[in-house]
Amino acid sequence: QVQLVESGGGLVQPGGSLRLSCAASGFTFNNYVMSWYRQAPGKERELVARITTFGGSTNYRDSVKGRFTISRDNAKNTVYLQMDSLKPEDTAVYYCNAWTRTIITHDYWGQGTQVTVSS
């Protein structure tokens, strides 16, 4: 059974930091590109950061570059999102995503974790 379980969300003041974790199980983690998405109320889900299978390449949306860092530990089947210098506009539900394409596409989502940036 495939599972992606996010943790680490919460309430933080502007300028603060949070570290999100996503623990994966039920599939071969090394074979999957891992991403973090977010969705704010009334807005579409958007890609925040992505990391390739062995961490050789990362990319970020412009608004988080220099503040967020995505990483993965393939030995622990876990992907992380370190979020620094948080802003109120970072407030959203953050989702972990696992994606790969072999003969067919496999695309899995976690349940999400709430991040609220407010004073």
Phi, psi and omega per residue, in radians:
Q1 nan 2.182 -3.132
V2 -1.319 2.318 3.061
Q3 -2.437 2.398 2.945
L4 -2.209 2.045 -3.051
V5 -2.087 1.946 3.131
E6 -1.523 2.641 3.053
S7 -2.676 2.912 3.061
G8 1.804 -0.086 3.110
G9 -1.258 3.019 3.123
G10 2.807 -2.906 3.128
L11 -1.754 2.282 -3.132
V12 -2.473 2.611 3.106
Q13 -1.360 2.703 3.050
P14 -0.942 2.396 -3.081
G15 1.578 -0.169 -3.122
G16 -1.447 -3.063 -3.083
S17 -2.299 2.646 2.981
L18 -2.485 2.667 3.032
R19 -2.160 2.023 3.081
L20 -1.575 2.531 3.061
S21 -2.191 2.616 3.070
C22 -2.380 1.936 -3.138
A23 -1.647 2.197 -3.062
A24 -1.893 2.580 3.060
S25 -2.717 2.760 3.073
G26 1.573 0.066 3.078
F27 -2.700 2.953 -3.099
T28 -1.434 1.669 -2.985
F29 -0.973 -0.710 -3.091
N30 -1.014 -0.414 -3.052
N31 -1.533 -0.017 -2.984
Y32 -1.980 2.368 2.896
V33 -1.274 2.309 -3.105
M34 -1.954 2.453 -3.092
S35 -2.439 2.752 2.932
W36 -2.005 2.296 3.025
Y37 -2.064 2.896 3.028
R38 -2.514 2.714 3.108
Q39 -2.471 2.062 3.071
A40 -1.593 2.753 -3.141
P41 -0.978 2.265 3.098
G42 1.354 0.087 -3.128
K43 -2.113 2.854 3.105
E44 -1.370 2.721 3.062
R45 -1.176 2.401 -3.099
E46 -2.304 2.589 3.109
L47 -1.281 2.298 3.107
V48 -1.757 -0.879 -3.084
A49 -2.760 2.672 -3.100
R50 -2.467 2.544 3.095
I51 -2.382 2.403 -3.104
T52 -1.310 3.101 -2.906
T53 -0.997 -0.711 3.137
F54 -1.990 0.342 3.023
G55 1.358 0.230 -3.088
G56 -1.277 -0.330 -3.102
S57 -2.509 2.434 3.067
T58 -2.299 2.702 2.954
N59 -2.556 2.721 -2.999
Y60 -2.395 2.653 2.965
R61 -1.243 2.654 -3.009
D62 -0.993 -0.661 -3.018
S63 -1.213 -0.241 -3.132
V64 -1.985 -0.073 -3.136
K65 -1.019 2.342 -3.122
G66 1.477 -0.182 3.138
R67 -2.008 -0.606 -3.091
F68 -1.905 2.579 3.079
T69 -2.368 2.160 3.075
I70 -1.710 2.467 3.098
S71 -2.613 2.902 3.120
R72 -2.496 2.628 3.042
D73 -2.148 1.748 -3.067
N74 -1.191 -0.416 3.086
A75 -1.227 -0.465 -3.132
K76 -1.848 0.035 -3.117
N77 0.920 0.795 -3.050
T78 -2.379 2.459 3.025
V79 -2.065 2.552 -3.056
Y80 -2.164 2.743 2.966
L81 -2.376 1.871 3.057
Q82 -1.516 2.125 -3.072
M83 -2.074 2.015 3.138
D84 -2.025 2.868 3.125
S85 0.844 0.844 -3.066
L86 -1.133 2.552 -3.121
K87 -2.116 2.738 3.094
P88 -0.966 -0.575 -3.139
E89 -1.257 -0.097 3.019
D90 -1.453 -0.115 3.137
T91 -1.073 2.178 -3.099
A92 -3.108 2.988 2.887
V93 -1.533 2.236 -3.118
Y94 -1.797 2.271 -3.079
Y95 -2.059 2.445 3.022
C96 -1.602 2.449 3.137
N97 -2.327 2.441 3.052
A98 -2.118 2.300 -3.052
W99 -2.464 2.410 2.982
T100 -2.673 2.767 3.071
R101 -2.310 2.092 3.014
T102 -2.014 -1.907 2.994
I103 -1.325 -0.640 3.071
I104 -2.206 2.932 3.100
T105 -1.548 2.359 3.031
H106 -2.013 2.226 -2.993
D107 -2.482 1.957 -3.059
Y108 -2.116 2.602 -3.117
W109 -2.255 2.566 2.972
G110 -1.491 -3.124 -3.078
Q111 -1.509 -0.230 3.104
G112 1.675 2.673 3.062
T113 -2.396 2.360 -3.057
Q114 -1.404 2.288 2.986
V115 -2.080 2.154 3.134
T116 -2.166 2.157 3.128
V117 -1.956 1.937 -3.046
S118 -2.780 2.585 3.058
S119 -1.628 nan nan
